[in-house]
Amino acid sequence: MNGNLLIYLGIGLIVAGIAYRYGLLDWFGNLPGDITYKGEHTFVFIPITSMLLVSILFSIVMWLLNR
């Protein structure tokens, strides 16, 4: 495994942690297309749109790193 990849992943995790800490990710999981069902004894959450956005961003980052 390439050492630079581990460094980039670490920096990415730090940035994501800081963004989460200061409330910059409050929109995540509340996008149109994210399915939430609350029953009397059940709670179902399916973040379809949020996961599509994460997948697109991850694909772009990986494409840039492999250039």
PQR file with spaces between the fields and no chain letter, atoms N, CA, C, O and H, PARSE charges and radii, in Angstrom:
ATOM       1  N    MET     1       0.854   -1.181    0.000 -0.4000 1.5000
ATOM       2  CA   MET     1       0.000    0.000    0.000 -0.0000 2.0000
ATOM       3  C    MET     1       0.893    1.234    0.000  0.5500 1.7000
ATOM       4  O    MET     1       1.912    1.288    0.688 -0.5500 1.4000
ATOM       5  N    ASN     2       0.499    2.182   -0.757 -0.4000 1.5000
ATOM       6  CA   ASN     2       1.262    3.404   -0.894 -0.0000 2.0000
ATOM       7  C    ASN     2       1.129    4.261    0.372  0.5500 1.7000
ATOM       8  O    ASN     2       0.023    4.473    0.869 -0.5500 1.4000
ATOM       9  H    ASN     2      -0.329    2.138   -1.316  0.4000 1.0000
ATOM      10  N    GLY     3       2.253    4.748    0.884 -0.4000 1.5000
ATOM      11  CA   GLY     3       2.239    5.561    2.100 -0.0000 2.0000
ATOM      12  C    GLY     3       1.500    6.877    1.916  0.5500 1.7000
ATOM      13  O    GLY     3       0.876    7.382    2.849 -0.5500 1.4000
ATOM      14  H    GLY     3       3.152    4.576    0.480  0.4000 1.0000
ATOM      15  N    ASN     4       1.571    7.431    0.710 -0.4000 1.5000
ATOM      16  CA   ASN     4       0.863    8.694    0.455 -0.0000 2.0000
ATOM      17  C    ASN     4      -0.648    8.530    0.576  0.5500 1.7000
ATOM      18  O    ASN     4      -1.342    9.435    1.040 -0.5500 1.4000
ATOM      19  H    ASN     4       2.078    7.020   -0.048  0.4000 1.0000
ATOM      20  N    LEU     5      -1.144    7.388    0.161 -0.4000 1.5000
ATOM      21  CA   LEU     5      -2.580    7.136    0.272 -0.0000 2.0000
ATOM      22  C    LEU     5      -3.023    7.150    1.728  0.5500 1.7000
ATOM      23  O    LEU     5      -4.078    7.695    2.050 -0.5500 1.4000
ATOM      24  H    LEU     5      -0.580    6.654   -0.216  0.4000 1.0000
ATOM      25  N    LEU     6      -2.236    6.563    2.600 -0.4000 1.5000
ATOM      26  CA   LEU     6      -2.565    6.575    4.031 -0.0000 2.0000
ATOM      27  C    LEU     6      -2.547    7.996    4.594  0.5500 1.7000
ATOM      28  O    LEU     6      -3.380    8.349    5.430 -0.5500 1.4000
ATOM      29  H    LEU     6      -1.378    6.119    2.339  0.4000 1.0000
ATOM      30  N    ILE     7      -1.603    8.801    4.136 -0.4000 1.5000
ATOM      31  CA   ILE     7      -1.544   10.197    4.580 -0.0000 2.0000
ATOM      32  C    ILE     7      -2.785   10.950    4.121  0.5500 1.7000
ATOM      33  O    ILE     7      -3.383   11.694    4.899 -0.5500 1.4000
ATOM      34  H    ILE     7      -0.927    8.515    3.457  0.4000 1.0000
ATOM      35  N    TYR     8      -3.180   10.760    2.849 -0.4000 1.5000
ATOM      36  CA   TYR     8      -4.368   11.450    2.330 -0.0000 2.0000
ATOM      37  C    TYR     8      -5.642   11.001    3.051  0.5500 1.7000
ATOM      38  O    TYR     8      -6.517   11.815    3.347 -0.5500 1.4000
ATOM      39  H    TYR     8      -2.694   10.156    2.218  0.4000 1.0000
ATOM      40  N    LEU     9      -5.735    9.713    3.327 -0.4000 1.5000
ATOM      41  CA   LEU     9      -6.899    9.214    4.061 -0.0000 2.0000
ATOM      42  C    LEU     9      -6.947    9.785    5.479  0.5500 1.7000
ATOM      43  O    LEU     9      -8.020   10.125    5.977 -0.5500 1.4000
ATOM      44  H    LEU     9      -5.025    9.052    3.086  0.4000 1.0000
ATOM      45  N    GLY    10      -5.791    9.888    6.122 -0.4000 1.5000
ATOM      46  CA   GLY    10      -5.735   10.474    7.464 -0.0000 2.0000
ATOM      47  C    GLY    10      -6.147   11.936    7.467  0.5500 1.7000
ATOM      48  O    GLY    10      -6.897   12.374    8.339 -0.5500 1.4000
ATOM      49  H    GLY    10      -4.920    9.612    5.717  0.4000 1.0000
ATOM      50  N    ILE    11      -5.658   12.684    6.498 -0.4000 1.5000
ATOM      51  CA   ILE    11      -6.024   14.102    6.391 -0.0000 2.0000
ATOM      52  C    ILE    11      -7.518   14.233    6.123  0.5500 1.7000
ATOM      53  O    ILE    11      -8.182   15.106    6.682 -0.5500 1.4000
ATOM      54  H    ILE    11      -5.048   12.328    5.790  0.4000 1.0000
ATOM      55  N    GLY    12      -8.048   13.353    5.256 -0.4000 1.5000
ATOM      56  CA   GLY    12      -9.482   13.371    4.969 -0.0000 2.0000
ATOM      57  C    GLY    12     -10.324   13.083    6.201  0.5500 1.7000
ATOM      58  O    GLY    12     -11.358   13.717    6.412 -0.5500 1.4000
ATOM      59  H    GLY    12      -7.508   12.644    4.802  0.4000 1.0000
ATOM      60  N    LEU    13      -9.887   12.134    7.013 -0.4000 1.5000
ATOM      61  CA   LEU    13     -10.619   11.825    8.242 -0.0000 2.0000
ATOM      62  C    LEU    13     -10.566   12.982    9.237  0.5500 1.7000
ATOM      63  O    LEU    13     -11.550   13.262    9.922 -0.5500 1.4000
ATOM      64  H    LEU    13      -9.046   11.619    6.842  0.4000 1.0000
ATOM      65  N    ILE    14      -9.431   13.645    9.315 -0.4000 1.5000
ATOM      66  CA   ILE    14      -9.314   14.804   10.209 -0.0000 2.0000
ATOM      67  C    ILE    14     -10.239   15.922    9.749  0.5500 1.7000
ATOM      68  O    ILE    14     -10.930   16.530   10.566 -0.5500 1.4000
ATOM      69  H    ILE    14      -8.632   13.418    8.759  0.4000 1.0000
ATOM      70  N    VAL    15     -10.258   16.196    8.454 -0.4000 1.5000
ATOM      71  CA   VAL    15     -11.138   17.252    7.925 -0.0000 2.0000
ATOM      72  C    VAL    15     -12.603   16.894    8.154  0.5500 1.7000
ATOM      73  O    VAL    15     -13.399   17.753    8.536 -0.5500 1.4000
ATOM      74  H    VAL    15      -9.697   15.702    7.791  0.4000 1.0000
ATOM      75  N    ALA    16     -12.966   15.632    7.922 -0.4000 1.5000
ATOM      76  CA   ALA    16     -14.351   15.201    8.155 -0.0000 2.0000
ATOM      77  C    ALA    16     -14.720   15.309    9.628  0.5500 1.7000
ATOM      78  O    ALA    16     -15.842   15.696    9.958 -0.5500 1.4000
ATOM      79  H    ALA    16     -12.320   14.934    7.611  0.4000 1.0000
ATOM      80  N    GLY    17     -13.787   14.970   10.522 -0.4000 1.5000
ATOM      81  CA   GLY    17     -14.042   15.085   11.958 -0.0000 2.0000
ATOM      82  C    GLY    17     -14.253   16.520   12.397  0.5500 1.7000
ATOM      83  O    GLY    17     -15.132   16.807   13.210 -0.5500 1.4000
ATOM      84  H    GLY    17     -12.876   14.655   10.255  0.4000 1.0000
ATOM      85  N    ILE    18     -13.450   17.417   11.861 -0.4000 1.5000
ATOM      86  CA   ILE    18     -13.600   18.842   12.192 -0.0000 2.0000
ATOM      87  C    ILE    18     -14.924   19.369   11.650  0.5500 1.7000
ATOM      88  O    ILE    18     -15.619   20.119   12.336 -0.5500 1.4000
ATOM      89  H    ILE    18     -12.736   17.184   11.201  0.4000 1.0000
ATOM      90  N    ALA    19     -15.279   18.985   10.430 -0.4000 1.5000
ATOM      91  CA   ALA    19     -16.543   19.424    9.840 -0.0000 2.0000
ATOM      92  C    ALA    19     -17.728   18.905   10.649  0.5500 1.7000
ATOM      93  O    ALA    19     -18.706   19.626   10.847 -0.5500 1.4000
ATOM      94  H    ALA    19     -14.714   18.375    9.873  0.4000 1.0000
ATOM      95  N    TYR    20     -17.649   17.679   11.111 -0.4000 1.5000
ATOM      96  CA   TYR    20     -18.716   17.110   11.929 -0.0000 2.0000
ATOM      97  C    TYR    20     -18.804   17.801   13.282  0.5500 1.7000
ATOM      98  O    TYR    20     -19.896   18.076   13.779 -0.5500 1.4000
ATOM      99  H    TYR    20     -16.854   17.094   10.951  0.4000 1.0000
ATOM     100  N    ARG    21     -17.664   18.075   13.865 -0.4000 1.5000
ATOM     101  CA   ARG    21     -17.602   18.704   15.192 -0.0000 2.0000
ATOM     102  C    ARG    21     -18.261   20.080   15.203  0.5500 1.7000
ATOM     103  O    ARG    21     -18.932   20.447   16.167 -0.5500 1.4000
ATOM     104  H    ARG    21     -16.777   17.852   13.462  0.4000 1.0000
ATOM     105  N    TYR    22     -18.065   20.837   14.128 -0.4000 1.5000
ATOM     106  CA   TYR    22     -18.591   22.202   14.074 -0.0000 2.0000
ATOM     107  C    TYR    22     -19.913   22.316   13.317  0.5500 1.7000
ATOM     108  O    TYR    22     -20.328   23.419   12.962 -0.5500 1.4000
ATOM     109  H    TYR    22     -17.520   20.539   13.345  0.4000 1.0000
ATOM     110  N    GLY    23     -20.570   21.199   13.071 -0.4000 1.5000
ATOM     111  CA   GLY    23     -21.919   21.217   12.516 -0.0000 2.0000
ATOM     112  C    GLY    23     -21.998   21.495   11.031  0.5500 1.7000
ATOM     113  O    GLY    23     -23.054   21.897   10.544 -0.5500 1.4000
ATOM     114  H    GLY    23     -20.233   20.303   13.360  0.4000 1.0000
ATOM     115  N    LEU    24     -20.922   21.296   10.298 -0.4000 1.5000
ATOM     116  CA   LEU    24     -20.955   21.553    8.866 -0.0000 2.0000
ATOM     117  C    LEU    24     -21.574   20.406    8.076  0.5500 1.7000
ATOM     118  O    LEU    24     -21.809   20.533    6.874 -0.5500 1.4000
ATOM     119  H    LEU    24     -20.064   20.969   10.694  0.4000 1.0000
ATOM     120  N    LEU    25     -21.839   19.288    8.744 -0.4000 1.5000
ATOM     121  CA   LEU    25     -22.433   18.126    8.084 -0.0000 2.0000
ATOM     122  C    LEU    25     -23.854   17.846    8.571  0.5500 1.7000
ATOM     123  O    LEU    25     -24.316   16.707    8.496 -0.5500 1.4000
ATOM     124  H    LEU    25     -21.648   19.184    9.720  0.4000 1.0000
ATOM     125  N    ASP    26     -24.541   18.856    9.064 -0.4000 1.5000
ATOM     126  CA   ASP    26     -25.908   18.655    9.554 -0.0000 2.0000
ATOM     127  C    ASP    26     -26.880   18.282    8.437  0.5500 1.7000
ATOM     128  O    ASP    26     -27.907   17.653    8.693 -0.5500 1.4000
ATOM     129  H    ASP    26     -24.166   19.781    9.125  0.4000 1.0000
ATOM     130  N    TRP    27     -26.565   18.662    7.215 -0.4000 1.5000
ATOM     131  CA   TRP    27     -27.416   18.360    6.070 -0.0000 2.0000
ATOM     132  C    TRP    27     -27.338   16.897    5.678  0.5500 1.7000
ATOM     133  O    TRP    27     -28.242   16.375    5.026 -0.5500 1.4000
ATOM     134  H    TRP    27     -25.731   19.173    7.008  0.4000 1.0000
ATOM     135  N    PHE    28     -26.247   16.227    6.081 -0.4000 1.5000
ATOM     136  CA   PHE    28     -26.043   14.842    5.653 -0.0000 2.0000
ATOM     137  C    PHE    28     -27.094   13.938    6.295  0.5500 1.7000
ATOM     138  O    PHE    28     -27.262   13.929    7.515 -0.5500 1.4000
ATOM     139  H    PHE    28     -25.513   16.651    6.611  0.4000 1.0000
ATOM     140  N    GLY    29     -27.785   13.193    5.471 -0.4000 1.5000
ATOM     141  CA   GLY    29     -28.842   12.309    5.947 -0.0000 2.0000
ATOM     142  C    GLY    29     -30.209   12.965    5.932  0.5500 1.7000
ATOM     143  O    GLY    29     -31.209   12.319    6.245 -0.5500 1.4000
ATOM     144  H    GLY    29     -27.649   13.201    4.480  0.4000 1.0000
ATOM     145  N    ASN    30     -30.266   14.227    5.577 -0.4000 1.5000
ATOM     146  CA   ASN    30     -31.546   14.943    5.508 -0.0000 2.0000
ATOM     147  C    ASN    30     -31.829   15.460    4.110  0.5500 1.7000
ATOM     148  O    ASN    30     -32.601   16.406    3.948 -0.5500 1.4000
ATOM     149  H    ASN    30     -29.453   14.752    5.323  0.4000 1.0000
ATOM     150  N    LEU    31     -31.224   14.863    3.107 -0.4000 1.5000
ATOM     151  CA   LEU    31     -31.409   15.295    1.733 -0.0000 2.0000
ATOM     152  C    LEU    31     -32.696   14.721    1.163  0.5500 1.7000
ATOM     153  O    LEU    31     -33.182   13.695    1.639 -0.5500 1.4000
ATOM     154  H    LEU    31     -30.597   14.095    3.239  0.4000 1.0000
ATOM     155  N    PRO    32     -33.256   15.377    0.140 -0.5600 1.5000
ATOM     156  CA   PRO    32     -34.413   14.784   -0.540  0.2800 2.0000
ATOM     157  C    PRO    32     -34.010   13.445   -1.151  0.5500 1.7000
ATOM     158  O    PRO    32     -32.980   13.364   -1.820 -0.5500 1.4000
ATOM     159  N    GLY    33     -34.777   12.428   -0.942 -0.4000 1.5000
ATOM     160  CA   GLY    33     -34.454   11.091   -1.430 -0.0000 2.0000
ATOM     161  C    GLY    33     -33.975   10.168   -0.337  0.5500 1.7000
ATOM     162  O    GLY    33     -33.926    8.955   -0.540 -0.5500 1.4000
ATOM     163  H    GLY    33     -35.614   12.494   -0.399  0.4000 1.0000
ATOM     164  N    ASP    34     -33.620   10.702    0.818 -0.4000 1.5000
ATOM     165  CA   ASP    34     -33.278    9.879    1.971 -0.0000 2.0000
ATOM     166  C    ASP    34     -34.584    9.428    2.627  0.5500 1.7000
ATOM     167  O    ASP    34     -35.445   10.250    2.938 -0.5500 1.4000
ATOM     168  H    ASP    34     -33.660   11.688    0.983  0.4000 1.0000
ATOM     169  N    ILE    35     -34.721    8.141    2.831 -0.4000 1.5000
ATOM     170  CA   ILE    35     -35.978    7.572    3.320 -0.0000 2.0000
ATOM     171  C    ILE    35     -35.897    7.363    4.827  0.5500 1.7000
ATOM     172  O    ILE    35     -34.967    6.732    5.328 -0.5500 1.4000
ATOM     173  H    ILE    35     -34.021    7.473    2.578  0.4000 1.0000
ATOM     174  N    THR    36     -36.876    7.896    5.538 -0.4000 1.5000
ATOM     175  CA   THR    36     -36.979    7.702    6.977 -0.0000 2.0000
ATOM     176  C    THR    36     -38.390    7.237    7.307  0.5500 1.7000
ATOM     177  O    THR    36     -39.371    7.865    6.909 -0.5500 1.4000
ATOM     178  H    THR    36     -37.632    8.408    5.131  0.4000 1.0000
ATOM     179  N    TYR    37     -38.482    6.137    8.035 -0.4000 1.5000
ATOM     180  CA   TYR    37     -39.767    5.635    8.489 -0.0000 2.0000
ATOM     181  C    TYR    37     -39.694    5.444    9.997  0.5500 1.7000
ATOM     182  O    TYR    37     -38.814    4.755   10.513 -0.5500 1.4000
ATOM     183  H    TYR    37     -37.685    5.627    8.359  0.4000 1.0000
ATOM     184  N    LYS    38     -40.640    6.071   10.693 -0.4000 1.5000
ATOM     185  CA   LYS    38     -40.717    5.926   12.148 -0.0000 2.0000
ATOM     186  C    LYS    38     -42.060    5.301   12.498  0.5500 1.7000
ATOM     187  O    LYS    38     -43.115    5.917   12.343 -0.5500 1.4000
ATOM     188  H    LYS    38     -41.355    6.631   10.275  0.4000 1.0000
ATOM     189  N    GLY    39     -41.995    4.079   12.966 -0.4000 1.5000
ATOM     190  CA   GLY    39     -43.192    3.394   13.428 -0.0000 2.0000
ATOM     191  C    GLY    39     -43.253    3.457   14.950  0.5500 1.7000
ATOM     192  O    GLY    39     -42.458    4.151   15.585 -0.5500 1.4000
ATOM     193  H    GLY    39     -41.138    3.578   13.092  0.4000 1.0000
ATOM     194  N    GLU    40     -44.179    2.747   15.513 -0.4000 1.5000
ATOM     195  CA   GLU    40     -44.319    2.738   16.972 -0.0000 2.0000
ATOM     196  C    GLU    40     -43.117    2.078   17.641  0.5500 1.7000
ATOM     197  O    GLU    40     -42.624    2.564   18.659 -0.5500 1.4000
ATOM     198  H    GLU    40     -44.825    2.184   14.998  0.4000 1.0000
ATOM     199  N    HIS    41     -42.644    0.964   17.064 -0.4000 1.5000
ATOM     200  CA   HIS    41     -41.519    0.238   17.652 -0.0000 2.0000
ATOM     201  C    HIS    41     -40.354    0.078   16.674  0.5500 1.7000
ATOM     202  O    HIS    41     -39.403   -0.652   16.951 -0.5500 1.4000
ATOM     203  H    HIS    41     -43.045    0.570   16.237  0.4000 1.0000
ATOM     204  N    THR    42     -40.432    0.758   15.539 -0.4000 1.5000
ATOM     205  CA   THR    42     -39.383    0.590   14.533 -0.0000 2.0000
ATOM     206  C    THR    42     -38.905    1.944   14.028  0.5500 1.7000
ATOM     207  O    THR    42     -39.632    2.936   14.055 -0.5500 1.4000
ATOM     208  H    THR    42     -41.205    1.351   15.315  0.4000 1.0000
ATOM     209  N    PHE    43     -37.672    1.950   13.573 -0.4000 1.5000
ATOM     210  CA   PHE    43     -37.103    3.120   12.924 -0.0000 2.0000
ATOM     211  C    PHE    43     -36.243    2.623   11.770  0.5500 1.7000
ATOM     212  O    PHE    43     -35.292    1.868   11.976 -0.5500 1.4000
ATOM     213  H    PHE    43     -37.082    1.144   13.551  0.4000 1.0000
ATOM     214  N    VAL    44     -36.580    3.049   10.556 -0.4000 1.5000
ATOM     215  CA   VAL    44     -35.839    2.636    9.366 -0.0000 2.0000
ATOM     216  C    VAL    44     -35.311    3.893    8.694  0.5500 1.7000
ATOM     217  O    VAL    44     -36.059    4.836    8.435 -0.5500 1.4000
ATOM     218  H    VAL    44     -37.351    3.663   10.389  0.4000 1.0000
ATOM     219  N    PHE    45     -34.008    3.895    8.413 -0.4000 1.5000
ATOM     220  CA   PHE    45     -33.374    5.032    7.754 -0.0000 2.0000
ATOM     221  C    PHE    45     -32.541    4.505    6.592  0.5500 1.7000
ATOM     222  O    PHE    45     -31.618    3.716    6.791 -0.5500 1.4000
ATOM     223  H    PHE    45     -33.400    3.130    8.624  0.4000 1.0000
ATOM     224  N    ILE    46     -32.869    4.944    5.377 -0.4000 1.5000
ATOM     225  CA   ILE    46     -32.156    4.527    4.175 -0.0000 2.0000
ATOM     226  C    ILE    46     -31.657    5.787    3.464  0.5500 1.7000
ATOM     227  O    ILE    46     -32.434    6.441    2.767 -0.5500 1.4000
ATOM     228  H    ILE    46     -33.619    5.585    5.215  0.4000 1.0000
ATOM     229  N    PRO    47     -30.381    6.141    3.624 -0.5600 1.5000
ATOM     230  CA   PRO    47     -29.845    7.386    3.055  0.2800 2.0000
ATOM     231  C    PRO    47     -29.410    7.228    1.601  0.5500 1.7000
ATOM     232  O    PRO    47     -28.215    7.262    1.309 -0.5500 1.4000
ATOM     233  N    ILE    48     -30.360    7.056    0.689 -0.4000 1.5000
ATOM     234  CA   ILE    48     -30.034    6.802   -0.718 -0.0000 2.0000
ATOM     235  C    ILE    48     -29.296    7.983   -1.330  0.5500 1.7000
ATOM     236  O    ILE    48     -28.212    7.803   -1.885 -0.5500 1.4000
ATOM     237  H    ILE    48     -31.331    7.028    0.926  0.4000 1.0000
ATOM     238  N    THR    49     -29.846    9.168   -1.245 -0.4000 1.5000
ATOM     239  CA   THR    49     -29.239   10.345   -1.860 -0.0000 2.0000
ATOM     240  C    THR    49     -27.906   10.695   -1.209  0.5500 1.7000
ATOM     241  O    THR    49     -26.958   11.046   -1.912 -0.5500 1.4000
ATOM     242  H    THR    49     -30.726    9.315   -0.794  0.4000 1.0000
ATOM     243  N    SER    50     -27.815   10.611    0.082 -0.4000 1.5000
ATOM     244  CA   SER    50     -26.559   10.923    0.769 -0.0000 2.0000
ATOM     245  C    SER    50     -25.452    9.966    0.350  0.5500 1.7000
ATOM     246  O    SER    50     -24.317   10.392    0.137 -0.5500 1.4000
ATOM     247  H    SER    50     -28.586   10.326    0.652  0.4000 1.0000
ATOM     248  N    MET    51     -25.764    8.680    0.229 -0.4000 1.5000
ATOM     249  CA   MET    51     -24.752    7.708   -0.161 -0.0000 2.0000
ATOM     250  C    MET    51     -24.352    7.868   -1.622  0.5500 1.7000
ATOM     251  O    MET    51     -23.198    7.617   -1.971 -0.5500 1.4000
ATOM     252  H    MET    51     -26.686    8.334    0.402  0.4000 1.0000
ATOM     253  N    LEU    52     -25.289    8.282   -2.490 -0.4000 1.5000
ATOM     254  CA   LEU    52     -24.923    8.577   -3.876 -0.0000 2.0000
ATOM     255  C    LEU    52     -23.950    9.749   -3.937  0.5500 1.7000
ATOM     256  O    LEU    52     -22.993    9.725   -4.712 -0.5500 1.4000
ATOM     257  H    LEU    52     -26.226    8.486   -2.206  0.4000 1.0000
ATOM     258  N    LEU    53     -24.192   10.770   -3.126 -0.4000 1.5000
ATOM     259  CA   LEU    53     -23.301   11.924   -3.078 -0.0000 2.0000
ATOM     260  C    LEU    53     -21.914   11.523   -2.570  0.5500 1.7000
ATOM     261  O    LEU    53     -20.906   11.957   -3.126 -0.5500 1.4000
ATOM     262  H    LEU    53     -24.969   10.790   -2.497  0.4000 1.0000
ATOM     263  N    VAL    54     -21.856   10.710   -1.534 -0.4000 1.5000
ATOM     264  CA   VAL    54     -20.572   10.230   -1.011 -0.0000 2.0000
ATOM     265  C    VAL    54     -19.846    9.406   -2.072  0.5500 1.7000
ATOM     266  O    VAL    54     -18.633    9.542   -2.230 -0.5500 1.4000
ATOM     267  H    VAL    54     -22.675   10.357   -1.083  0.4000 1.0000
ATOM     268  N    SER    55     -20.557    8.567   -2.789 -0.4000 1.5000
ATOM     269  CA   SER    55     -19.957    7.739   -3.822 -0.0000 2.0000
ATOM     270  C    SER    55     -19.377    8.589   -4.950  0.5500 1.7000
ATOM     271  O    SER    55     -18.280    8.315   -5.437 -0.5500 1.4000
ATOM     272  H    SER    55     -21.543    8.456   -2.661  0.4000 1.0000
ATOM     273  N    ILE    56     -20.104    9.608   -5.359 -0.4000 1.5000
ATOM     274  CA   ILE    56     -19.609   10.497   -6.422 -0.0000 2.0000
ATOM     275  C    ILE    56     -18.373   11.250   -5.958  0.5500 1.7000
ATOM     276  O    ILE    56     -17.394   11.339   -6.700 -0.5500 1.4000
ATOM     277  H    ILE    56     -20.995    9.831   -4.964  0.4000 1.0000
ATOM     278  N    LEU    57     -18.397   11.787   -4.761 -0.4000 1.5000
ATOM     279  CA   LEU    57     -17.237   12.513   -4.242 -0.0000 2.0000
ATOM     280  C    LEU    57     -16.028   11.598   -4.100  0.5500 1.7000
ATOM     281  O    LEU    57     -14.914   11.985   -4.452 -0.5500 1.4000
ATOM     282  H    LEU    57     -19.192   11.715   -4.159  0.4000 1.0000
ATOM     283  N    PHE    58     -16.237   10.388   -3.586 -0.4000 1.5000
ATOM     284  CA   PHE    58     -15.148    9.433   -3.429 -0.0000 2.0000
ATOM     285  C    PHE    58     -14.570    9.038   -4.789  0.5500 1.7000
ATOM     286  O    PHE    58     -13.355    8.899   -4.929 -0.5500 1.4000
ATOM     287  H    PHE    58     -17.143   10.073   -3.300  0.4000 1.0000
ATOM     288  N    SER    59     -15.435    8.858   -5.793 -0.4000 1.5000
ATOM     289  CA   SER    59     -14.970    8.510   -7.135 -0.0000 2.0000
ATOM     290  C    SER    59     -14.127    9.633   -7.732  0.5500 1.7000
ATOM     291  O    SER    59     -13.112    9.373   -8.377 -0.5500 1.4000
ATOM     292  H    SER    59     -16.422    8.971   -5.680  0.4000 1.0000
ATOM     293  N    ILE    60     -14.543   10.872   -7.521 -0.4000 1.5000
ATOM     294  CA   ILE    60     -13.778   12.014   -8.031 -0.0000 2.0000
ATOM     295  C    ILE    60     -12.417   12.096   -7.351  0.5500 1.7000
ATOM     296  O    ILE    60     -11.408   12.328   -8.016 -0.5500 1.4000
ATOM     297  H    ILE    60     -15.368   11.084   -6.997  0.4000 1.0000
ATOM     298  N    VAL    61     -12.378   11.909   -6.044 -0.4000 1.5000
ATOM     299  CA   VAL    61     -11.106   11.963   -5.310 -0.0000 2.0000
ATOM     300  C    VAL    61     -10.181   10.846   -5.778  0.5500 1.7000
ATOM     301  O    VAL    61      -8.995   11.086   -6.006 -0.5500 1.4000
ATOM     302  H    VAL    61     -13.198   11.721   -5.503  0.4000 1.0000
ATOM     303  N    MET    62     -10.701    9.631   -5.926 -0.4000 1.5000
ATOM     304  CA   MET    62      -9.866    8.528   -6.380 -0.0000 2.0000
ATOM     305  C    MET    62      -9.374    8.744   -7.801  0.5500 1.7000
ATOM     306  O    MET    62      -8.243    8.379   -8.121 -0.5500 1.4000
ATOM     307  H    MET    62     -11.664    9.436   -5.741  0.4000 1.0000
ATOM     308  N    TRP    63     -10.204    9.334   -8.665 -0.4000 1.5000
ATOM     309  CA   TRP    63      -9.790    9.628  -10.032 -0.0000 2.0000
ATOM     310  C    TRP    63      -8.656   10.655  -10.025  0.5500 1.7000
ATOM     311  O    TRP    63      -7.695   10.530  -10.784 -0.5500 1.4000
ATOM     312  H    TRP    63     -11.123    9.630   -8.406  0.4000 1.0000
ATOM     313  N    LEU    64      -8.773   11.674   -9.160 -0.4000 1.5000
ATOM     314  CA   LEU    64      -7.721   12.680   -9.084 -0.0000 2.0000
ATOM     315  C    LEU    64      -6.420   12.101   -8.538  0.5500 1.7000
ATOM     316  O    LEU    64      -5.339   12.466   -9.001 -0.5500 1.4000
ATOM     317  H    LEU    64      -9.553   11.775   -8.543  0.4000 1.0000
ATOM     318  N    LEU    65      -6.511   11.208   -7.566 -0.4000 1.5000
ATOM     319  CA   LEU    65      -5.305   10.604   -7.001 -0.0000 2.0000
ATOM     320  C    LEU    65      -4.614    9.661   -7.977  0.5500 1.7000
ATOM     321  O    LEU    65      -3.398    9.489   -7.904 -0.5500 1.4000
ATOM     322  H    LEU    65      -7.389   10.912   -7.190  0.4000 1.0000
ATOM     323  N    ASN    66      -5.360    9.051   -8.880 -0.4000 1.5000
ATOM     324  CA   ASN    66      -4.772    8.109   -9.839 -0.0000 2.0000
ATOM     325  C    ASN    66      -4.273    8.768  -11.110  0.5500 1.7000
ATOM     326  O    ASN    66      -3.731    8.083  -11.976 -0.5500 1.4000
ATOM     327  H    ASN    66      -6.348    9.191   -8.939  0.4000 1.0000
ATOM     328  N    ARG    67      -4.435   10.059  -11.250 -0.4000 1.5000
ATOM     329  CA   ARG    67      -3.979   10.755  -12.454 -0.0000 2.0000
ATOM     330  C    ARG    67      -2.503   10.871  -12.497  0.5500 1.7000
ATOM     331  O    ARG    67      -1.954   11.431  -13.446 -0.5500 1.4000
ATOM     332  H    ARG    67      -4.876   10.617  -10.546  0.4000 1.0000
